[in-house]
Amino acid sequence: MSSGGAPQSPAVAKSEVAVEGECPLLAATFAYWDNILGPRVRHIWTPKGDQAMILSDAEVTFLANHTLNGEILRSAECGAVDVKFFVLAEKGVIIVSLIFDGELKGDKNTCALSIILPQSELAFYLPLHTICVERLKHVIRRGRIWMQKGYNIISVLSLEIIPIMELLASMKTHSVSEDIDIKDTVLNDDDIGDSCHEDFLHKAISSHLQTCGCSIVVGSNPEKVNKIVRTLCLFLTPVERKCSRLCKADSSFKYDTGLFVQGLLKDSTGSFVLPFRQVLYSPYPTTHIDVDINTVKQMPPCHEHTYNQRRYMRSELSTLWKTDSEDEIPPDTVIHTDETFTPDLNIFQDVLHKDTLVKSFIDEVGFFSWQPSYACYSRLSQWEQVVCVIPAVPRSGLLIDILCCAQVFMLKPGLSLRSTYLAQFLLLLHRKALTLLKYIEDETQKGKKPFRSLRNLKTDLDLTVEGDLSIIMAFAEKLRAGLHSFVFGKPFYTSMQERDVLMSF
């Protein structure tokens, strides 16, 4: 690769990051626009180890400078962060650049925080793009405060650049496959009610769906943890599965904000400490599943989670702004010193809302065994009696039901029957979510009026069971962000207050 004769940035500092395994990220850079010299690179981060593609410092500098070309006339709101995606086919790389304004040496400058990957990793990176961008955006918010106060922004940016390198390296080797074989999950024939208690499985899947498909699975046995991870990923889209991670057999990964499902191993003492700040910054509430003791906990619903997240974020930035020295409060410290907001560190609650959707799914899937059950024989006998007594009366519904049951019981275990049934179940949930959205649009004239008919919605859409409503609302939230806040009102409700509101309808 040629650098094209670009002038070198003077005294470019470089950090080599030790990353376990092969990191697909080639380099990360922090550059700024100098009004005299043009684009300048301030710092370069590169992974240390065997890489499929290696860039020289001159090549990295040339690519980083490319991200700031044309930004001299940038006009944006104060605090805005613009995300730009470059695919440089002639160089064989892709560059994700976050452009923002900051103060360096007392002057306002246009800055760029960029990550560089080989073009061959485009398909691998795209599902993870949103995760990386959202994490980098927040570290930029903290970094701008450090720049405004004249502190070293590189130390702040390193707190997120290094974990993102580790995240991409771990996803390269332990990400969940887009196509999951149902034999590797708890939904396999011999596992329901055998290796996994049915009530625990029901509660885990139900809570997983209620928290928008985001779950943490912890345990001491990596095989058992990964089996539950794959089972939960069956209820995600193929893209969301690519944003999920299996646990490592010999040691545990760190918790990573933004992943949908991730398996984590306990330490030698049988515990795993979750970082409060990273869990709270997850885009959706999270379900916590412990496979050792068969417990399921969940975070509050979306609107309460978003409320807590934003209040904590404001509190964190406010506290950083009030610091008098660079060493007074390390940027990665959990902030809970604001008198107006004390976060609840016990953010996981018991699963209180029971549902019928997942319960019916598990019960029906559980009947797909090798031998026909007594229920099947009795229904076949019932059908024979009906046909013998009134042969001219059509019984198509019962006939199709019985024939389907008979075909199910004739199929050998391991075929795609359960996968097809699962796909139909997910399609049902998706259609219910679309119906709910359309119902709310009609009732509110597409958001022009407040929504005041929750009781009618629950009755009309057959969502009177709170767990069923929570599941469909979670599906709808992913289709239309902010739905929970719109339905339950702009004022903040705690989980207990929300349940009181729902009971009053």
Secondary structure, 3 states (H helix, E strand, C coil): CCCCCCCCCCCCEEEEEECCCCCCCCEEEEEEEECCCEEEEEEEEEEECCCCCCCCHHHHHHHHHHHHCCCCCCCCCCCCCEEEEEEECCCCEEEEEEEEEEEECCEEEEEEEEEEEEHHHHHHHHHHHHHHHHHHHHHHHHHHHHHHCCCCHHHHHHHHHHHHHHHHHHHHHHECCCCCCHHHCCCCCCCECCCECHHHHHHHHHHHHHCCCCEEEEECCHHHHHHHHHHHHCCCCHHHHCCCECCCCCCCCCCCCCCCEEEEECCCCCCCCCCHHHHHCCCCCCEEEECCCCEEEECCCHHHHHHHHHHHHHHHHHHHHCCCCCCCCCCCCCCCCCCCCCCCCCCCEECCCCCCHHHHHHHHHHCCCCCCCHHHHHHHHHHHHHHHHCCCCCCHHHHHHHHHHHHHHHCCCCCCHHHHHHHHHHHHHHHHHHHHHHHHHHHHCCCCCCCCCHHHHHHHCCCCCHHHHHHHHHHHHHHCCCHHHHHHCCCCCCHHHHHHHHHHC
